[in-house]
């Protein structure tokens, strides 16, 4: 649901949901590009809707999982190199 439809009476600087604030300027949603005044404080960017916000959080979580997988692989490679050296 679009934030402007969900919170039509929100005031500037009002936190409408945890971490979502109505900002002063309307700028493009960082997920889809639609204009929006609602800012996610964690991403420090505007989102037009709950769906775009959820999608961006999903992308973030997937990227973190990939980073964690790579770190585990790197650690395993280093452990094997240490074993090979001895």
N, C-alpha and C positions, 0 to 999 in steps of 0.2 A: 504494500500500500504506500502511496506517495505521502511523504511527510507533510506537505502543504495541505493535503486533503485530511490527513489524520489529525493535524494540529493547526486548524485554520485561525485560531485565536491566540496562538503563541506570540509572546513578546520577544523582541530582540534580546539576546543574552539569556533567555530562559532555557533551562535544561528540561527538555520534554521527555526524555528517557535517559537512562544511565549512560552518560558519555555523549549524548546527542544534544546539541545546543542550536537554537536559531541564531544565526549570525546576522551581521549588518548587510553584507553584500550578497548578491546572487551570483554565484560562480558555477562553472560546469561540475557536474557530478564526476568524481574521479573514476567511476566505473563505466558509466554510459554516456556522459557528456551533457545530459539534460541540465538546464539551469536549476539551481537550488540554493536556498539560504541555510540549509541545515548542515551542521558541521559535526563530524565524528572527531572527538577530541583525541582519541588514540591515533587515528590516521592523520589528523590535522588536515583533513580535506572534506569537501562537501559531498553529500550523498542526497539523491532525490527521493529514495525510497528504502523501505526495509529490505526489499529484494536485492537491490544493488549493494547495500551494506552487508547483507549476509553473503552475497557472492564474493565480495572482496575479502571478507574474513575467511571464507573457504580457501581462496587463493593463498592467503597468508599462511593458513595452517598447513596446506599442502607443501608450500615452499619450506616451511620449518621442518616438516617431516623429511623432506628430501635432504635438507642440510644435516639433520640428525643421522640419517642413513649414511650419508657421505662421511660424517665424522666417525661413525662406527667402523666403516670400511677402512678409512685412513688409519685408525687405531689398530685394526687387525693387521694391516700391511706393515706398520711399524713394529708390532709385536713379532711378526714373522721375520722381519729383517734382523731384529735383535737376536733371535734364535739362530738364524743362519750365520751370523757373525761369530758366535761363540763356538 
